């Protein structure tokens, strides 16, 4: 999967995804977000905004590379 951002609340995470989806409709338009709650101990709770469903790591890498070319940071992670 590809992580797009992390927010302090689920509502903020959904809002971030909606904005990114509007900005990158050709890449994200038909994808649903996979929002994952992560407890980082002393750093607090975060909600990671991800997109999943890539057949291979290479496909996820390519997708992330396309986003980075547009100025959107991302990283490839193993789906839990």
N, CA, C and O atoms as a DFTB+ gen file, in Angstrom:
320 C
 N C O
     1  1       0.840      -1.172       0.000
     2  2       0.000       0.000       0.000
     3  2       0.884       1.235       0.000
     4  3       2.082       1.161       0.276
     5  1       0.271       2.375      -0.315
     6  2       0.999       3.632      -0.366
     7  2       0.412       4.580       0.681
     8  3      -0.783       4.873       0.674
     9  1       1.281       5.053       1.581
    10  2       0.858       6.024       2.588
    11  2       1.009       7.419       2.008
    12  3       2.057       7.774       1.467
    13  1      -0.066       8.211       2.131
    14  2      -0.088       9.563       1.586
    15  2       0.132      10.633       2.641
    16  3       0.724      11.674       2.357
    17  1      -0.339      10.385       3.855
    18  2      -0.200      11.371       4.925
    19  2      -0.559      10.726       6.250
    20  3      -0.950       9.560       6.309
    21  1      -0.418      11.511       7.317
    22  2      -0.844      11.091       8.654
    23  2      -1.445      12.310       9.345
    24  3      -0.918      13.418       9.242
    25  1      -2.550      12.098      10.048
    26  2      -3.250      13.180      10.736
    27  2      -3.548      12.768      12.165
    28  3      -3.469      11.590      12.515
    29  1      -3.890      13.744      12.984
    30  2      -4.176      13.486      14.405
    31  2      -5.596      12.993      14.659
    32  3      -5.887      12.526      15.760
    33  1      -6.487      13.084      13.674
    34  2      -7.843      12.574      13.864
    35  2      -8.328      11.908      12.582
    36  3      -7.833      12.197      11.492
    37  1      -9.296      11.016      12.726
    38  2      -9.865      10.329      11.569
    39  2     -10.554      11.326      10.641
    40  3     -10.480      11.195       9.419
    41  1     -11.226      12.326      11.222
    42  2     -11.907      13.333      10.404
    43  2     -10.906      14.133       9.569
    44  3     -11.143      14.389       8.388
    45  1      -9.792      14.526      10.179
    46  2      -8.759      15.241       9.425
    47  2      -8.187      14.356       8.319
    48  3      -7.937      14.828       7.209
    49  1      -7.982      13.087       8.618
    50  2      -7.445      12.152       7.628
    51  2      -8.385      12.046       6.430
    52  3      -7.938      12.059       5.284
    53  1      -9.677      11.942       6.694
    54  2     -10.648      11.875       5.595
    55  2     -10.634      13.155       4.770
    56  3     -10.728      13.110       3.544
    57  1     -10.518      14.296       5.446
    58  2     -10.454      15.577       4.745
    59  2      -9.218      15.690       3.866
    60  3      -9.292      16.179       2.739
    61  1      -8.089      15.240       4.383
    62  2      -6.852      15.255       3.601
    63  2      -7.026      14.391       2.354
    64  3      -6.633      14.787       1.256
    65  1      -7.617      13.207       2.529
    66  2      -7.795      12.329       1.371
    67  2      -8.727      12.958       0.341
    68  3      -8.469      12.872      -0.859
    69  1      -9.797      13.585       0.794
    70  2     -10.726      14.232      -0.141
    71  2     -10.008      15.309      -0.949
    72  3     -10.236      15.435      -2.152
    73  1      -9.148      16.082      -0.301
    74  2      -8.388      17.119      -0.998
    75  2      -7.426      16.497      -2.003
    76  3      -7.346      16.946      -3.146
    77  1      -6.697      15.466      -1.580
    78  2      -5.751      14.802      -2.472
    79  2      -6.473      14.146      -3.649
    80  3      -5.979      14.166      -4.777
    81  1      -7.626      13.573      -3.385
    82  2      -8.407      12.934      -4.436
    83  2      -8.838      13.964      -5.484
    84  3      -8.825      13.675      -6.681
    85  1      -9.217      15.153      -5.040
    86  2      -9.599      16.212      -5.975
    87  2      -8.395      16.701      -6.782
    88  3      -8.519      16.982      -7.974
    89  1      -7.239      16.804      -6.137
    90  2      -6.021      17.275      -6.808
    91  2      -5.444      16.253      -7.779
    92  3      -4.845      16.620      -8.790
    93  1      -5.621      14.983      -7.474
    94  2      -5.024      13.903      -8.280
    95  2      -6.105      12.906      -8.695
    96  3      -5.971      11.698      -8.500
    97  1      -7.168      13.442      -9.265
    98  2      -8.335      12.620      -9.612
    99  2      -7.976      11.449     -10.527
   100  3      -8.532      10.361     -10.380
   101  1      -7.065      11.658     -11.458
   102  2      -6.717      10.583     -12.384
   103  2      -6.027       9.413     -11.682
   104  3      -6.111       8.279     -12.154
   105  1      -5.352       9.667     -10.569
   106  2      -4.682       8.597      -9.825
   107  2      -5.525       8.076      -8.650
   108  3      -5.520       6.878      -8.368
   109  1      -6.235       8.962      -7.978
   110  2      -6.951       8.581      -6.751
   111  2      -8.468       8.537      -6.904
   112  3      -9.168       8.068      -6.007
   113  1      -8.975       9.018      -8.025
   114  2     -10.416       9.179      -8.204
   115  2     -11.265       7.962      -7.907
   116  3     -12.346       8.092      -7.334
   117  1     -10.803       6.790      -8.281
   118  2     -11.610       5.574      -8.087
   119  2     -11.143       4.725      -6.911
   120  3     -11.612       3.602      -6.726
   121  1     -10.232       5.253      -6.131
   122  2      -9.691       4.496      -4.995
   123  2     -10.319       4.968      -3.691
   124  3     -10.547       6.161      -3.492
   125  1     -10.591       4.030      -2.821
   126  2     -11.068       4.356      -1.482
   127  2      -9.867       4.441      -0.545
   128  3      -8.906       3.687      -0.697
   129  1      -9.916       5.353       0.420
   130  2      -8.798       5.441       1.364
   131  2      -8.823       4.270       2.348
   132  3      -9.885       3.750       2.687
   133  1      -7.663       3.878       2.787
   134  2      -7.501       2.893       3.850
   135  2      -6.855       3.662       4.998
   136  3      -5.644       3.883       5.012
   137  1      -7.682       4.064       5.959
   138  2      -7.200       4.883       7.074
   139  2      -6.894       3.967       8.244
   140  3      -7.763       3.245       8.733
   141  1      -5.666       4.008       8.677
   142  2      -5.168       3.092       9.699
   143  2      -4.807       3.871      10.952
   144  3      -3.990       4.791      10.895
   145  1      -5.411       3.511      12.093
   146  2      -5.104       4.130      13.383
   147  2      -3.822       3.515      13.922
   148  3      -3.689       2.293      13.995
   149  1      -2.876       4.377      14.302
   150  2      -1.580       3.900      14.789
   151  2      -1.254       4.622      16.090
   152  3      -1.291       5.851      16.155
   153  1      -0.933       3.849      17.123
   154  2      -0.534       4.416      18.414
   155  2       0.993       4.436      18.465
   156  3       1.641       3.390      18.493
   157  1       1.553       5.646      18.477
   158  2       3.006       5.796      18.499
   159  2       3.532       6.116      19.893
   160  3       4.555       6.784      20.041
   161  1       2.835       5.644      20.898
   162  2       3.289       5.817      22.273
   163  2       3.317       7.272      22.687
   164  3       2.296       7.958      22.645
   165  1       4.497       7.747      23.090
   166  2       4.657       9.126      23.552
   167  2       4.315      10.159      22.483
   168  3       3.969      11.295      22.809
   169  1       4.407       9.780      21.223
   170  2       4.103      10.719      20.132
   171  2       2.606      10.850      19.898
   172  3       2.164      11.805      19.259
   173  1       1.816       9.901      20.407
   174  2       0.364       9.995      20.299
   175  2      -0.237       9.087      19.240
   176  3       0.433       8.233      18.658
   177  1      -1.528       9.304      19.015
   178  2      -2.307       8.532      18.047
   179  2      -2.299       9.280      16.720
   180  3      -2.498      10.494      16.676
   181  1      -2.067       8.544      15.647
   182  2      -2.120       9.110      14.305
   183  2      -3.027       8.251      13.441
   184  3      -3.222       7.064      13.704
   185  1      -3.570       8.864      12.421
   186  2      -4.400       8.174      11.437
   187  2      -3.692       8.302      10.101
   188  3      -3.644       9.380       9.508
   189  1      -3.146       7.193       9.636
   190  2      -2.389       7.185       8.385
   191  2      -3.360       7.010       7.216
   192  3      -4.224       6.134       7.226
   193  1      -3.193       7.859       6.224
   194  2      -4.025       7.815       5.027
   195  2      -3.271       7.018       3.967
   196  3      -2.198       7.418       3.515
   197  1      -3.843       5.901       3.585
   198  2      -3.213       4.994       2.632
   199  2      -4.160       4.671       1.486
   200  3      -5.374       4.840       1.594
   201  1      -3.584       4.206       0.396
   202  2      -4.354       3.556      -0.654
   203  2      -3.749       2.172      -0.830
   204  3      -2.530       2.006      -0.825
   205  1      -4.612       1.196      -0.983
   206  2      -4.167      -0.197      -1.070
   207  2      -4.619      -0.788      -2.405
   208  3      -5.180      -0.095      -3.254
   209  1      -4.364      -2.065      -2.563
   210  2      -4.855      -2.768      -3.736
   211  2      -3.862      -2.878      -4.880
   212  3      -4.265      -3.071      -6.027
   213  1      -2.588      -2.761      -4.595
   214  2      -1.577      -2.893      -5.638
   215  2      -1.179      -4.364      -5.748
   216  3      -0.979      -5.040      -4.739
   217  1      -1.069      -4.839      -6.962
   218  2      -0.751      -6.252      -7.182
   219  2       0.671      -6.597      -6.753
   220  3       0.938      -7.710      -6.298
   221  1       1.584      -5.631      -6.903
   222  2       2.980      -5.877      -6.569
   223  2       3.575      -4.640      -5.905
   224  3       3.007      -3.551      -5.972
   225  1       4.723      -4.824      -5.265
   226  2       5.430      -3.684      -4.688
   227  2       5.874      -2.736      -5.792
   228  3       5.872      -1.520      -5.602
   229  1       6.251      -3.277      -6.937
   230  2       6.669      -2.434      -8.061
   231  2       5.525      -1.522      -8.515
   232  3       5.757      -0.366      -8.869
   233  1       4.305      -2.034      -8.507
   234  2       3.148      -1.212      -8.883
   235  2       2.936      -0.088      -7.868
   236  3       2.640       1.046      -8.247
   237  1       3.085      -0.400      -6.591
   238  2       2.963       0.623      -5.545
   239  2       4.082       1.650      -5.670
   240  3       3.841       2.848      -5.516
   241  1       5.303       1.197      -5.945
   242  2       6.435       2.111      -6.138
   243  2       6.183       3.060      -7.307
   244  3       6.470       4.254      -7.216
   245  1       5.651       2.534      -8.393
   246  2       5.366       3.344      -9.574
   247  2       4.297       4.387      -9.273
   248  3       4.421       5.541      -9.684
   249  1       3.256       3.990      -8.564
   250  2       2.171       4.893      -8.174
   251  2       2.720       6.019      -7.301
   252  3       2.404       7.187      -7.523
   253  1       3.531       5.674      -6.321
   254  2       4.125       6.661      -5.427
   255  2       5.049       7.594      -6.211
   256  3       5.063       8.800      -5.963
   257  1       5.805       7.057      -7.137
   258  2       6.697       7.866      -7.968
   259  2       5.909       8.894      -8.775
   260  3       6.326      10.045      -8.898
   261  1       4.771       8.474      -9.323
   262  2       3.917       9.403     -10.077
   263  2       3.423      10.541      -9.186
   264  3       3.380      11.694      -9.615
   265  1       3.051      10.217      -7.951
   266  2       2.608      11.257      -7.015
   267  2       3.753      12.199      -6.651
   268  3       3.558      13.412      -6.569
   269  1       4.932      11.653      -6.435
   270  2       6.083      12.484      -6.074
   271  2       6.446      13.458      -7.194
   272  3       6.866      14.583      -6.923
   273  1       6.287      13.037      -8.440
   274  2       6.540      13.921      -9.578
   275  2       5.606      15.133      -9.548
   276  3       5.922      16.182     -10.109
   277  1       4.459      14.981      -8.894
   278  2       3.475      16.060      -8.786
   279  2       3.621      16.846      -7.483
   280  3       2.828      17.743      -7.196
   281  1       4.633      16.502      -6.707
   282  2       4.877      17.221      -5.466
   283  2       4.207      16.645      -4.237
   284  3       4.249      17.258      -3.170
   285  1       3.588      15.477      -4.361
   286  2       2.931      14.836      -3.220
   287  2       3.850      13.780      -2.625
   288  3       4.212      12.817      -3.301
   289  1       4.224      13.956      -1.373
   290  2       5.067      12.977      -0.699
   291  2       4.263      11.711      -0.428
   292  3       3.047      11.775      -0.246
   293  1       4.921      10.585      -0.402
   294  2       4.278       9.302      -0.117
   295  2       5.365       8.284       0.193
   296  3       6.551       8.532      -0.024
   297  1       4.941       7.143       0.699
   298  2       5.877       6.045       0.902
   299  2       5.144       4.728       0.802
   300  3       3.959       4.627       1.121
   301  1       5.862       3.733       0.359
   302  2       5.296       2.399       0.199
   303  2       5.469       1.640       1.499
   304  3       6.556       1.603       2.075
   305  1       4.382       1.036       1.953
   306  2       4.376       0.250       3.203
   307  2       3.753      -1.104       2.930
   308  3       2.995      -1.278       1.975
   309  1       4.080      -2.047       3.774
   310  2       3.433      -3.362       3.718
   311  2       2.040      -3.223       4.339
   312  3       1.880      -2.626       5.404
   313  1       1.051      -3.775       3.667
   314  2      -0.313      -3.711       4.173
   315  2      -0.477      -4.683       5.334
   316  3      -0.083      -5.845       5.238
   317  1      -1.062      -4.202       6.440
   318  2      -1.239      -5.103       7.593
   319  2      -2.276      -6.183       7.329
   320  3      -2.536      -7.014       8.198
